[in-house]
Amino acid sequence: AYMDAFRDYGAESREQLNGIISEACALFEEHFGFSVKAFAACCYVWTDILEEALQQNGIELIQSGWFQFCPFGNGKYKKLRHHSGECNKRGQTYTVRNCFFEP
C-alpha cells in the first residue's frame, strides 16, 4: 500500500491533487519538450477525482491494468474493470496493459 500514491486523495483534497498533476505535467514538458498525453497511476489505484485533475491538465489516455482499484476509505477498494478503447465521461480513453510492471 505504500506505493499507492493516489489512494488518499478524496474530494476535500481536489485542489491539492490538481496542483500535483499540474506541476508534474509542467516538469514533463520542460524536460522532454512536449506535453504529456498519457498517465498510469501507481499500482492502478485512483479515483474519479484524479481523472478530473488529469483531464484539466490535458491527459487523454489513462493506462490501467485489468482492474482499477478505487479506494473508498478504511483501506478498502472497489475493483472496476476497464477494457482498451473504453472512454470515461470526460472523453479520456483507457488502455489496458497486458502485463504487470510493479512487483
N, C-alpha and C positions, 0 to 999 in steps of 0.2 A: 504493500500500500504506500510506502514511502516514495515510490516512483510515479504515483498518480498525481501529476502536477495540477490538474484542474478539478479534483474531486471536492474541494471545499469552497467553491465559488457558487453562492446562491444569489437570489435576486437582490439582496442587500449589498452585494459587492460588484454589481454590474459595472459601475464607473471604474473601479479599480481594475477589473478584468479587461475592459476596453483599453485602458491605459497600457497594460502589459502587452496586449496584442498589437496596439499601435506602435509601441516602442520596438517590438520585435520585427514588425514589418519594415519600419524605417531603417533599422540596423541591417536587415537583409538587403534592402535596396542600396544602401550605402556601400555595403561590402561587395555585392555581386553586380550592381549596375542596372538591375531591372527589378520590377516589383514581384513579390511572391503571389502565386495564384492558388497554391495547394497547401494543405495543412493536415498533419496527423497528430492526434492527441496522444500523449504518453499512455501506454497500456490500454488505449482505446476507451478512456474514461472521460466523458464530457457531458454537458447538459445543453439544453436549448439556449441558455444564456450565452454560452461560449459560441454557438453557431451564430447568434446575433452579433456578437463582437467581431467575429471573423467576417461576416457579411459587410459590416460597416467599414472594414478595412480592406475590402476588395478581394477576399478569398472566395474563389469559385468552386474549388474541389475540396472535399473532405475525405481523406483516406481513412479507411476503417478496416478492422479485422472482420471476422464473420459476425461479431456482435459488438454493439456499443454498450458499454456499461454506464448506465445513467444513475449517479448517486442520488439518494433521496433522504439521507440522514441516518444517524446511528450506525454508520459503517455498512449500510445496506444499499444494494444496487438493483436496478431493473435492467434486464437484458433486452436490448432492442436489436432486431435483426435487420441488416441492410443488404441490398444487392447492388452490384455495379451498374451504374447508369440511373439509379433511383435519384430523384430530386426531392429536396425538402421544400417547405413552404416559402423559403426565401430564394428559391431558384438555384441553390447550391447543389452540386452533383456529388454523390457518394461513389467512391471507387473502393472496392473490397480487395484487400491483399489476399493472396493465396498461401501465405506462409507467415510465421511469426518472427519478429526481429528481437523482441525483448525476451530475456530468459524467464 
